[in-house]
């Protein structure tokens, strides 16, 4: 392990890997530390939005990237009781790839890791967990890490916390996120998909239940939304009752829900929406979920993390390369990304309270919210959901210096 780098990044998820690759492409010496041995885990964020696809295009990687297995999603639809509503149509977006690519996140991360190997300043250490920060007179000057080879220390001009919503380094830096609340949790599982099934990614809203289906090619990735803290109650009712609940919501034969033959096939996603008031201190920056955990509403969390990484690389590559990075430089990242983060979370909280919470607590048949239908019916205004989900607020673009570097 290289014990001295210009930037040490804790976490090899989308934010950490993208930042590491972009900085290395710009000539910065980078170490990315990932605690797992590989990326083969059941991720919840497998949506690659048009904003991220545009970044891949700007780096010259899009054609190669789209050779990986994926399913394009051009529309999002919701069913409220018997009423069907088109929530978003991405075909109007002014981009080269006006759709969401459903792609296993491990394929996305492996692709980035492979690209990183092209750059001599890039190092990815697997099975290496960042465990603590190193301070000198109140300044962060590096981190400690543990791997199968033992304990080690890395000094760096900048440490980036991209280690997720349960970030240990964020806590060690003295940062505590502000909780914005979430009325739901999600039970996550797979159902088999047949060639005759619809291709649509869809959501179904019924009184007391919300069910989401994501097309993954040969299977459906399913999200069964429950009230916050309701996992024990669902399990107490028994597996057969859960199978029956799922079977009543799927748009095909209910018997397929019997594939959920064990609770081990169902994982709990504890939903959290929070953010830091302060993302940085001297020598340290938090990005992605370490800075702001997003609701699953809109599936935008991964893409917000990518946007953080692009902004951070654009702003910090030159001062890192020159060895002049300062707290002022690092704070520019928060100033750049704070408005889109806050605004997106605000919209998510509104959707949680006005749509999701009402559905989960309803005891009568649901209909689509009239205000939502009225908004979607307005010319051009009705295209806003697709733009907000697909591109986000203030989408980032790779700066010319990084874009033109050899890739």
Beta strands, then each sheet from edge to edge (+ up, - down):
strand 1: 4-10
strand 2: 30-33
strand 3: 47-48
strand 4: 71-73
strand 5: 75-80
strand 6: 83-89
strand 7: 100-102
strand 8: 122-125
strand 9: 129-136
strand 10: 139-147
strand 11: 150-161
strand 12: 178-179
strand 13: 184-192
strand 14: 202-206
strand 15: 209-215
strand 16: 219-227
strand 17: 267-269
strand 18: 274-275
strand 19: 280-281
strand 20: 284-286
strand 21: 292-293
sheet 1: 8+ 2+ 1+ 11+ 10- 9+
sheet 2: 8+ 2+ 1+ 11+ 20+ 19-
sheet 3: 3+ 7- 4+
sheet 4: 6+ 5- 14- 15+ 16- 13+ 17-
sheet 5: 12+ 18- 21+
end
